[in-house]
Amino acid sequence: MRLLALLAACAAVAAATHQGVSDNEIPHNEKDAVSQEVDKEDFGPEEDDKTFLSESSHILYKQVPCGKVMDDLETILTESSCFRLVDVLVNMTEDSRYSYRPTSVKARRCGGMCKARQTCVSMGNKTALVPVERTLLSDQTRDCAYAYIEEDTSCMCKCIVQQKHCSPLQMYDENACECRCMDMAVRKANCLHLGKQWLGDECRCICRNKPRRPCSTGTAWDEDNCRCMKKQRARG
């Protein structure tokens, strides 16, 4: 309970700071709660434990040995996985001519966690009928209806980058969820040996110092030699 009180107090302080409120304007009881609760023995009994507040997210962290949290961590990871459907709120007020009751309803959707470079996508869905009451704003007449709400039935993790995103110079690595250059090591080494710049995302070699101004009359830029060269006359 004391930890929850501390988190609530820290959240209030962080919110006030985010809104541009000076430290002097923060109520003393909230600042005192933070300073008092941090000193509680039951929050940080071990000398090795460290408590810190994230500057970016304003989340309070207590650093502890991994052995203490591993069981809880595995439970959270399982419950947050992509293969478990989650409840999301679907807005019912898209039609500006009406007001709806309820204004939003719950629907089962895919939204769990996946590995890096993957996203959770739906592999099947169904339509649920949800009763709603709507009021026509122009004359306040009411009627009732069933709203067709799409719900997911199964989910799986898929790579964000697909094979279709690869260029002809790339091959697709499904395990890594990325496009990789073919013969990249050799081509990159040859590119750098010529003093050029290797573009890994595009699998091609370019000149480092291409001039901003166009080449003079009678010459054209040569990407192989990285300089302006005389145009070759077409043989008749």
C-alpha contacts under 8 A as a table, 3 or more apart, distances in Angstrom:
res1	aa1	res2	aa2	distance
1	M	4	L	5.11
1	M	5	A	6.29
2	R	5	A	5.02
2	R	6	L	6.18
2	R	37	E	7.10
3	L	6	L	5.02
3	L	7	L	6.22
3	L	37	E	7.83
3	L	43	F	6.91
4	L	7	L	5.08
4	L	8	A	6.19
5	A	8	A	5.14
5	A	9	A	6.18
6	L	9	A	5.12
6	L	10	C	6.12
6	L	33	A	6.95
6	L	34	V	5.97
6	L	37	E	6.00
6	L	38	V	7.55
7	L	10	C	5.14
7	L	11	A	6.08
7	L	60	L	6.73
8	A	11	A	5.12
8	A	12	A	6.34
9	A	12	A	5.18
9	A	13	V	6.37
9	A	30	E	5.69
9	A	31	K	7.52
9	A	33	A	6.47
9	A	34	V	6.06
10	C	13	V	5.10
10	C	14	A	6.06
10	C	34	V	6.39
10	C	58	H	7.88
10	C	60	L	7.45
11	A	14	A	5.06
11	A	15	A	6.02
11	A	58	H	6.94
11	A	59	I	7.63
12	A	15	A	5.15
12	A	16	A	6.20
12	A	30	E	7.44
13	V	16	A	5.20
13	V	17	T	6.20
13	V	26	I	7.04
13	V	30	E	7.14
13	V	31	K	7.24
14	A	17	T	5.06
14	A	18	H	6.09
14	A	58	H	5.98
15	A	18	H	5.04
15	A	19	Q	6.27
16	A	19	Q	5.21
16	A	20	G	6.58
16	A	21	V	5.30
16	A	22	S	7.84
16	A	26	I	7.01
17	T	20	G	5.30
17	T	21	V	5.29
17	T	22	S	6.72
17	T	23	D	7.54
18	H	21	V	7.39
21	V	25	E	6.21
21	V	26	I	7.13
22	S	25	E	5.37
22	S	26	I	6.90
23	D	26	I	5.45
24	N	27	P	7.84
26	I	30	E	7.21
26	I	31	K	7.12
27	P	30	E	5.58
27	P	31	K	6.71
28	H	31	K	5.14
28	H	32	D	5.86
29	N	32	D	5.06
29	N	33	A	6.01
30	E	33	A	5.07
30	E	34	V	6.55
31	K	34	V	5.29
31	K	35	S	6.45
32	D	35	S	5.17
32	D	36	Q	5.88
33	A	36	Q	5.19
33	A	37	E	5.85
34	V	37	E	5.37
34	V	38	V	6.15
35	S	38	V	5.52
35	S	39	D	6.75
36	Q	39	D	5.46
36	Q	40	K	6.90
37	E	40	K	5.21
37	E	43	F	7.88
38	V	43	F	6.94
38	V	44	G	7.83
39	D	43	F	7.72
39	D	44	G	7.89
40	K	43	F	5.66
40	K	44	G	7.09
41	E	44	G	5.61
41	E	45	P	5.14
42	D	45	P	5.77
44	G	47	E	7.52
44	G	49	D	6.10
44	G	50	K	7.40
44	G	51	T	7.75
45	P	49	D	7.55
46	E	49	D	5.43
47	E	50	K	7.93
48	D	64	V	7.59
49	D	62	K	6.84
49	D	63	Q	5.37
49	D	64	V	5.38
50	K	62	K	5.65
50	K	63	Q	4.95
50	K	64	V	7.30
51	T	60	L	7.28
51	T	61	Y	5.62
51	T	62	K	4.30
51	T	63	Q	6.07
52	F	60	L	5.94
52	F	61	Y	5.32
52	F	62	K	6.49
53	L	58	H	5.98
53	L	59	I	5.71
53	L	60	L	4.44
53	L	61	Y	6.04
54	S	57	S	5.60
54	S	58	H	4.93
54	S	59	I	5.31
54	S	60	L	6.34
54	S	61	Y	7.41
55	E	58	H	5.48
55	E	59	I	7.92
64	V	68	K	6.97
64	V	69	V	7.97
65	P	68	K	5.80
65	P	69	V	7.58
66	C	69	V	5.53
66	C	70	M	5.93
67	G	70	M	5.48
68	K	71	D	7.72
69	V	72	D	5.36
69	V	73	L	5.89
70	M	73	L	4.92
70	M	74	E	6.18
71	D	74	E	5.32
71	D	75	T	6.42
72	D	75	T	5.10
72	D	76	I	6.27
73	L	76	I	5.18
73	L	77	L	6.17
74	E	77	L	5.10
74	E	78	T	6.15
75	T	78	T	5.18
75	T	79	E	6.18
76	I	79	E	5.11
76	I	80	S	5.97
77	L	80	S	5.12
77	L	81	S	6.01
78	T	81	S	5.34
79	E	84	R	6.85
80	S	84	R	7.01
80	S	112	G	5.20
80	S	113	M	5.92
81	S	84	R	5.94
81	S	112	G	4.75
81	S	113	M	4.84
81	S	114	C	6.68
82	C	85	L	7.28
82	C	110	C	6.66
82	C	111	G	6.23
82	C	112	G	3.77
82	C	113	M	5.07
82	C	114	C	6.10
82	C	120	C	5.61
82	C	155	C	6.27
82	C	156	M	6.02
82	C	157	C	6.49
83	F	110	C	7.76
83	F	112	G	7.01
83	F	154	S	6.97
83	F	155	C	5.31
83	F	156	M	5.91
84	R	110	C	7.37
84	R	112	G	6.78
84	R	155	C	7.46
85	L	108	R	5.85
85	L	109	R	5.51
85	L	110	C	5.20
85	L	111	G	6.87
85	L	112	G	7.34
85	L	152	D	7.53
85	L	153	T	7.65
85	L	154	S	7.43
85	L	155	C	7.47
86	V	108	R	5.49
86	V	109	R	5.53
86	V	110	C	6.27
86	V	111	G	6.32
86	V	112	G	7.40
87	D	106	K	5.95
87	D	107	A	5.50
87	D	108	R	4.79
87	D	109	R	6.32
88	V	106	K	5.49
88	V	107	A	5.45
88	V	108	R	6.42
88	V	109	R	6.63
89	L	104	S	5.98
89	L	105	V	5.43
89	L	106	K	4.68
89	L	107	A	6.35
90	V	104	S	5.28
90	V	105	V	5.37
90	V	106	K	6.17
90	V	107	A	6.70
91	N	94	E	7.05
91	N	103	T	6.30
91	N	104	S	4.54
91	N	105	V	6.96
92	M	95	D	7.99
92	M	100	Y	6.50
92	M	102	P	7.43
92	M	103	T	5.14
92	M	104	S	5.06
92	M	105	V	7.36
93	T	96	S	6.72
93	T	98	Y	7.35
93	T	99	S	6.46
93	T	100	Y	6.27
93	T	103	T	6.20
93	T	104	S	7.73
95	D	98	Y	5.97
96	S	99	S	7.40
97	R	136	L	6.08
97	R	137	L	5.87
97	R	138	S	7.43
98	Y	134	R	6.07
98	Y	135	T	5.29
98	Y	136	L	4.66
98	Y	137	L	5.45
99	S	103	T	7.69
99	S	134	R	5.54
99	S	135	T	5.20
99	S	136	L	6.75
99	S	137	L	6.77
100	Y	103	T	5.23
100	Y	132	V	6.74
100	Y	133	E	5.77
100	Y	134	R	4.44
100	Y	135	T	6.49
101	R	104	S	7.85
101	R	132	V	5.74
101	R	133	E	5.12
101	R	134	R	6.23
102	P	105	V	6.87
102	P	132	V	6.38
102	P	133	E	7.32
107	A	149	I	7.31
107	A	150	E	7.47
107	A	151	E	5.79
108	R	151	E	5.18
108	R	152	D	5.91
108	R	153	T	7.73
109	R	122	S	7.83
109	R	151	E	5.77
109	R	152	D	4.94
109	R	153	T	7.73
110	C	120	C	6.42
110	C	121	V	6.31
110	C	122	S	5.99
110	C	152	D	6.39
110	C	154	S	7.51
110	C	155	C	5.85
111	G	120	C	6.08
111	G	121	V	7.77
112	G	120	C	6.29
113	M	119	T	7.53
113	M	120	C	6.79
114	C	118	Q	5.74
114	C	119	T	5.94
114	C	120	C	6.34
114	C	157	C	5.86
115	K	118	Q	5.57
115	K	119	T	7.83
115	K	157	C	7.91
117	R	159	C	6.02
117	R	160	I	5.88
117	R	161	V	7.52
117	R	176	A	7.92
117	R	177	C	6.28
118	Q	157	C	6.05
118	Q	158	K	5.29
118	Q	159	C	4.30
118	Q	160	I	5.20
118	Q	177	C	7.40
119	T	157	C	5.49
119	T	158	K	5.55
119	T	159	C	6.33
119	T	160	I	6.08
120	C	155	C	6.60
120	C	156	M	5.69
120	C	157	C	4.59
120	C	158	K	6.43
121	V	155	C	5.60
121	V	156	M	5.74
121	V	157	C	6.24
121	V	158	K	6.84
122	S	125	N	7.24
122	S	152	D	6.13
122	S	153	T	7.56
122	S	154	S	6.00
122	S	155	C	4.55
122	S	156	M	6.68
123	M	152	D	7.63
123	M	153	T	7.39
123	M	154	S	5.32
123	M	155	C	5.20
123	M	156	M	6.77
124	G	152	D	5.82
124	G	153	T	5.23
124	G	154	S	5.36
124	G	155	C	7.32
125	N	150	E	6.78
125	N	151	E	5.45
125	N	152	D	4.07
125	N	153	T	4.89
125	N	154	S	7.19
126	K	150	E	5.87
126	K	151	E	5.38
126	K	152	D	6.30
126	K	153	T	6.74
127	T	148	Y	6.11
127	T	149	I	5.56
127	T	150	E	4.63
127	T	151	E	6.04
128	A	147	A	7.98
128	A	148	Y	5.80
128	A	149	I	5.13
128	A	150	E	6.24
128	A	151	E	6.84
129	L	146	Y	5.65
129	L	147	A	5.57
129	L	148	Y	5.03
129	L	149	I	6.32
130	V	146	Y	5.24
130	V	147	A	5.05
130	V	148	Y	6.60
130	V	149	I	7.04
131	P	144	C	7.28
131	P	145	A	5.86
131	P	146	Y	4.47
131	P	147	A	6.25
132	V	144	C	5.81
132	V	145	A	5.54
132	V	146	Y	6.02
132	V	147	A	6.77
133	E	142	R	7.12
133	E	143	D	5.98
133	E	144	C	4.44
133	E	145	A	6.44
134	R	142	R	5.73
134	R	143	D	5.71
134	R	144	C	6.07
134	R	145	A	7.69
135	T	140	Q	5.61
135	T	141	T	5.59
135	T	142	R	4.44
135	T	143	D	6.67
136	L	139	D	6.07
136	L	140	Q	5.06
136	L	141	T	5.37
136	L	142	R	6.34
137	L	140	Q	5.16
137	L	141	T	7.64
152	D	155	C	7.47
159	C	162	Q	6.27
159	C	174	E	7.63
159	C	177	C	5.27
160	I	177	C	7.08
161	V	165	H	6.40
161	V	177	C	5.88
161	V	178	E	5.87
161	V	179	C	7.62
162	Q	165	H	5.54
162	Q	166	C	7.49
162	Q	172	Y	7.68
162	Q	177	C	7.13
162	Q	178	E	7.42
163	Q	166	C	5.53
163	Q	171	M	7.87
163	Q	172	Y	5.48
163	Q	179	C	7.30
165	H	179	C	7.56
166	C	169	L	7.78
166	C	170	Q	5.63
166	C	171	M	6.67
166	C	172	Y	6.66
166	C	179	C	5.49
167	S	170	Q	5.25
167	S	171	M	7.86
167	S	202	E	7.79
168	P	171	M	7.77
169	L	181	C	6.07
169	L	182	M	6.15
169	L	203	C	6.43
170	Q	179	C	5.86
170	Q	180	R	5.19
170	Q	181	C	4.37
170	Q	182	M	5.43
170	Q	203	C	7.21
171	M	179	C	5.66
171	M	180	R	5.36
171	M	181	C	6.28
171	M	182	M	6.22
172	Y	177	C	7.58
172	Y	178	E	6.12
172	Y	179	C	4.62
172	Y	180	R	6.20
173	D	176	A	5.50
173	D	177	C	5.77
173	D	178	E	5.49
173	D	179	C	6.04
173	D	180	R	6.84
174	E	177	C	4.81
174	E	178	E	6.81
180	R	184	M	7.88
181	C	184	M	5.12
181	C	200	G	7.32
181	C	203	C	5.50
183	D	186	V	5.77
183	D	187	R	6.19
184	M	187	R	5.17
184	M	188	K	5.71
184	M	203	C	7.43
185	A	188	K	5.30
185	A	189	A	6.09
186	V	189	A	5.19
186	V	190	N	6.21
187	R	190	N	5.19
187	R	191	C	6.10
188	K	191	C	4.99
188	K	192	L	6.20
188	K	198	W	6.11
188	K	205	C	7.66
189	A	192	L	5.29
189	A	193	H	6.03
190	N	193	H	5.01
190	N	194	L	6.42
191	C	194	L	5.37
191	C	195	G	6.70
191	C	196	K	5.49
191	C	197	Q	6.70
191	C	198	W	6.31
191	C	205	C	5.87
192	L	195	G	4.96
192	L	196	K	5.32
192	L	197	Q	6.41
192	L	198	W	6.99
193	H	196	K	7.41
195	G	207	C	7.94
195	G	208	R	7.75
196	K	205	C	6.51
196	K	206	I	5.82
196	K	207	C	4.99
196	K	208	R	5.55
197	Q	205	C	5.72
197	Q	206	I	5.30
197	Q	207	C	6.03
197	Q	208	R	5.63
198	W	203	C	7.36
198	W	204	R	6.12
198	W	205	C	4.69
198	W	206	I	6.50
199	L	202	E	5.50
199	L	203	C	5.66
199	L	204	R	5.47
199	L	205	C	6.11
199	L	206	I	7.46
200	G	203	C	4.90
200	G	204	R	6.98
206	I	223	E	7.11
207	C	210	K	6.10
207	C	223	E	6.65
207	C	226	C	5.56
209	N	226	C	7.84
210	K	226	C	7.06
210	K	227	R	7.69
211	P	214	P	7.15
215	C	219	T	5.85
215	C	220	A	5.65
215	C	221	W	6.48
215	C	228	C	5.94
216	S	219	T	5.70
216	S	220	A	7.59
218	G	230	K	5.89
218	G	231	K	5.99
219	T	228	C	5.84
219	T	229	M	5.05
219	T	230	K	4.19
219	T	231	K	5.18
220	A	228	C	5.18
220	A	229	M	5.53
220	A	230	K	6.39
220	A	231	K	6.13
221	W	226	C	7.13
221	W	227	R	5.71
221	W	228	C	4.33
221	W	229	M	6.28
222	D	225	N	5.56
222	D	226	C	5.55
222	D	227	R	5.58
222	D	228	C	5.87
222	D	229	M	6.37
223	E	226	C	4.90
223	E	227	R	7.18
